[in-house]
Amino acid sequence: MRGIVLADTGPLYAARDPSDDCHGRTQDELRRLRTQNLKVVVPYPALLESFSLVMRKLGIWEAHRFLDEVVGTTIFENATTEDYRKGSSRVLHFVDQDITLVDAVIAEISARLAAPVWTFDHHFEVMGTNIWR
């Protein structure tokens, strides 16, 4: 898919939390994405992880507001069974890294769609994922 960027949990959370160290960077990058006419697509695993993080750190009401805003304005991408299978293999391949299954599955979605990932997580570099900068 051309003209899209897959959002990882880091930018999704940082956009929501003004006290997050990456909040300002996220706001700048959102402006760049708009300028470059790129659409942000949220993989469902990132949505699930982001909702849980917002709920844990900012509370249930903020998590509900996050979900309401994201669901109303966002394009989502489902992971396939093959994405989960390959993602699991990725995790098992990098035995010396604490790569999450969510990140590995997002890396597989990225490869399948030939779309870069918008992330602050160095594990995507370790996995050789195309990263939007």
Beta strands, then each sheet from edge to edge (+ up, - down):
strand 1: 4-7
strand 2: 39-43
strand 3: 75-77
strand 4: 117-118
sheet 1: 3+ 2+ 1+ 4+
end
